[in-house]
Amino acid sequence: MSDPLSDVLRLVSAHSVVSGGLVAGGSWAIAFPAVGTINFFGILRGSCWLIHGDQPPQRIGAGDILLRSAHKQLILCSDLDAAPVDLYTVVAGKKEGMSRLGAGDDFFMLGGKVALDADSGKLLLDALPATIRIAAGSPHAAGMQWLLQQLVQEQTSALPGTGAASSQLAHLLFIQVLRAYLADAGTDAAGWLRAASDPRLAPVLSMLHDEPGRNWQLGQLAKAAGMSRASFAAYFKIVAGVAPLTYLAHWRMRLAARDLRGESTTLAVLAQRYGYGSESAFSNAFKRITGYAPKSYRTMKSGV
C-alpha cells in the first residue's frame, strides 16, 4: 500500500542538497533571509542563540538539529548585541564548502536545503511550523547526529559519488526530522501531515492514494479505520482539517495538476483516471478546487 508521506514528497519533488558548513568564533551573528524554502542546520560544535520572529532568543548547541520553513528572517549569533551579517555576504567567501564568520572556530554547523516543486511545494511548506528543533538530548537525535557525522565525512573525503551520497544522506536527515516532529507534535501537526502519521487514518490515506480514482464510500473508509461512519467522519475532520471525501477530491486535483503540467493526456483520460464520469464533471471539480479550468491551467503552466 501507499505511504502517504512518501507520496507527498514525490508529488512536491522534494530533494535535499547540502549547502555547506559554517565555522564561526568570537562575537558573530548571521541573518538568514525570509525565503520560501526549507532549510536545515545541524550543530556539530559549540553553541549559539537562535532568534526567530518575535520569539524570545533560544539557546541551541552541539547535537541540535534545526529545520526552518518560515517566510521570516532567522538569526543565529554568539552575541545578542552583534550586528547580523547577511547570509549571502557570508557565503560569498565560501571556500571548499566552508564559510567563516568572526574570529576563531569554536562553532561549527552544517546546513542544507530541501528543494521543492514551484507549483506543488506549498502543500508541504504550509504543513510545517516555522521551525522544528530536535534537541541533542531527544530520543530521536542519535540517528540524526550519526547522519550529520557521515555528511561531514562526505564533504571532506572527495571520494567518487560524494555529491550523490551527500544528497541522499541529507534527504534521510530531513525525513528523520519530519518523523521526530510527527512523533512529538500531537495536535500541533494539524492537517494532512498529522493524518499521515495517525495510526487510524494512515491506512485510510494509503487506500485513497493507492486508488485515487476509485468511487470510495464513507463506510469503506470507516471500516478500514475500525470506526463507525459518524465517529470516523468526525475524527478525520479533526485530525486532517477536512472531511474524508474532501481530502480525496483535493488529492485527486493535486495529482491532476501534476499531470496537466507534465503530460499531454486528454481531459477525458484524466477524468477517468481520477474517478469522474465525464470530462465536464472533472473540469468543474478542477476549477472549483484550483480556481482554474484544466485547459487554462495547462496553457498557463506550459507557457503556450
N, C-alpha and C positions, 0 to 999 in steps of 0.2 A: 504494500500500500504506500501511497504518497507520504512524504514527510513534509508537512505544511511549511515549516520554516525554510527548508531547502528549496521548496517550490518558489517561495517568495524571493529568496536570494538569487535564484536563477532568473526569475521574471525581471528583477531590477538590475540584472547583470552585475552583481556585486563582485568586485575583485580587489584584493588588497595589495598594496605596494609599500615597501619600506622607504621612508623619506630620507632618513639619515639620523645621525646622532648629534647630541648637543653636549659639549663639555663646558662647564662654567665654574667660576670661583670668585671669591671676594664678594663685592656688592654688585649685584646684577639684577636685571628684570627684562623679560621678553614678552611682547604683546602678540598674541595670535589673533589675526583679524577675524571679523564675523564672516563666515563663509558657509555655503550650503553643502558642505561635505562632512563626512565622518572622519575624525582624526583619532588616533590612539597614541598613548605615550606609556612607556614602561621605564620606571626609575631604577637604575642599577646601582647607583652610588650617591650618597648624600641625601639632602632633603631641601625643601623649598616651600614657599607659600603659594597657594592656588587662590586666585581672585577671579570670580566669575559673576558677572552681572551685579546685582545688588546684594548678593550673598556675602556674609562675613568671611574674611580670609580663613583658609583651611590649610593646616599643615599636612604635607604629604612627604613620603620618603622612600628609601630603598625598598624594593619589593612591591610597591604600589603600582597598580595599572589604572590608567585613566582613559575613558572613551568620551569623546566630545562630539555632539551632533547639532549644537545650537547655532542660531544666527546671531550670536552675541560674542563680543570680544572676550578673550580669556587671557589672563596674565599669570605667568609663573615668575617668581622672584625670590631672591635670598634676603632682600631688604625691602620692607614695605615702603620706604621713602625713596627708593631708587627710581629714576626716570626710565620707563619701559622703552626698549629698543624694538622697532617693528621687526616681525619675523623675517620679512623679505630682505631687510637690510642685513640681518644676521646670516641668513643662508647664502647671501651673495658672495660671501667669502669662504664658502664651504670647500674643503679640500679632502679628497678621498672619502667622501660621505660624512665628514665630521664638520660641524660648525662650532665656533668658540666664542665665548662671551665672558667679559670680566677678566679677573686675574686669578689664575690657579686652575685646579682641576678637581676640586672636592665634590663636584656634582657631575653626574653623567646619566643621560637618559637616551633612549632610542625611540624614535617616532615613526609613524606611518599614516597612511590614509586608506580609506575604502572608497574606491571609485564606483559610482552608480550611473545607471542609465538616466539621461537627462529628462526623459518623459515619465518613466515609471518609478524613479528613485524616491520620489516624495512619499510613496507608500511606506518605505522603511524609515525614512527620516522623521516623518510625523509620528511614528510609533515609539520613538525613543525619547527619553528625557534629555534635558540639556547636557548633563554629564553623568557618567557612571563611574564610580570609583570602586575598584576591587582592592581592599586593603591588604597589606602584606600578611596580616595575621588571619585573613579569611580562609576557611577550609577549601575554597576554590582556587586559592592563589598559587599553590605549589606547582601545578601543571603549567600555569601561565609563566611563572618565573623560569621554569625549565625551557619553555619556548623562547623566552627573551634571551637566555644564555645561548641557545642554538642560533638565534638570529645574529647575535654579536659575533659568534664564531664564523658564520657565513659571510658577514660583512668584512671580516678581516682575513679570510682564508684565501680569497681569489681562486678558489677551486672551480673546475668546469661545472656549469649549471648553477652557479651561485645565485644568479638573478631569479631563476625559476624556483629554486629551493627557498629563497627568502620570501618570495611571494606566497608560496604555499604555507610556510610557517606563520607568516603574518596573517593570512586568512584564517588559519586554525586558531590563532590567538584571538582574532575578532569573534569567531563563533564561540569560543570558550567564555569570552566576556559576556556575550548575549546569554549563554546558558546560566552563568552565575547570576546575572541580573534577573532573569526569569525565576530562578530558584528562590531568590530573596525578596523580590519586589512585591509579591502578593497583589493586592488590589491596585497598587500604583501602576502596574503594567496593563492598563485597560486597553481594549481593542483586540485586533486580530492576533497580536503578538502574545497576549495573555492567553487567548483561546487556544493558540497553537501549542501551548505548554500545559494546558489544563488536562488532567487525567481523563475526565469525562468527555471533553469536547475535542481533544486531539484526534481520536478515532473518527469522529464525525467529519472534521475538516479533511482528514485523509480521504474519506469516501467522496466528498464533494470535489476534491482536487483530482482524484483518480478518474472520475466520470462527470466532468462539469456539464456535459450535455444531456445527462440523464434526467428524466422527469421525477425528481426526488419529491417525496411526500413527507410531511412533518412527522408522521407516525414512524416511517422507516428510520429517520434520523434520531428520533427519541429512543427507539428500540436499541440502536447502536450505542447510545449513551447510557442505557439502562435506566431510563427515567420515563415517567408518564409524559404525554404530549404537553400538558399545561406546564408541568414543572420544568421540562426541557426548554420550552419556548421562553419561559421567564428567566431561567438560568443562563441560557445562551445570550439573551439580550443584555443581562447584567455584565457578563464576562466580556463579550465581544463588542458590546455597544450598539449592535443592530440585531434584528430578527434573523433567524437561520436562513430563510429563503431570500432575504435582502442581502445577506452576506454572499450567498450563491450568485445572485444576479450581478453584484459588483465584481465578484471574482471572474465571472464569465466575461464581463465587459473589459476587464483589465487584460485578459488573455486575447480577446478580440482586438483590442487596441494594439497589442504587440503584433498580432498577425497582420493587421492593416498597415502597420509601418514596415513590416519585413516581407510580406508575401503579396503575390498578385492574385490571390484566391478571390473568387467571386463572392458577393454578399450572400448569394443563395447557399453556397457551400458553408460559409461561416454560420449562417442561420441554422443549418442542420447540425453543424459541429457543436453548437452551444445550446441546443435544445429548443429552438424556436420553430414554430410551424410554418413560417413564411418569411420571406425577405423583409416584408414590411413590418412584421412583428419584431424582428431582430433590429431593424433600423430605428423603430420607435423606442425600443428599450435602450439602445446605444445612446440615442440623443437625450433621453430622459436622464441617464446616469452621467454621461460625459459632457453634455451640453452641445455636442456636435453631431451632425448627421455623419454616418460612416464614410460616405463618398467625400464629403468636405474634409473630414479628418485625414483620410488617406492623401488627398491632394495637398493639404497643409503640411503634413509631415514628410511627404516625398519632395516637396518643393516644386512640383509640376504646376 
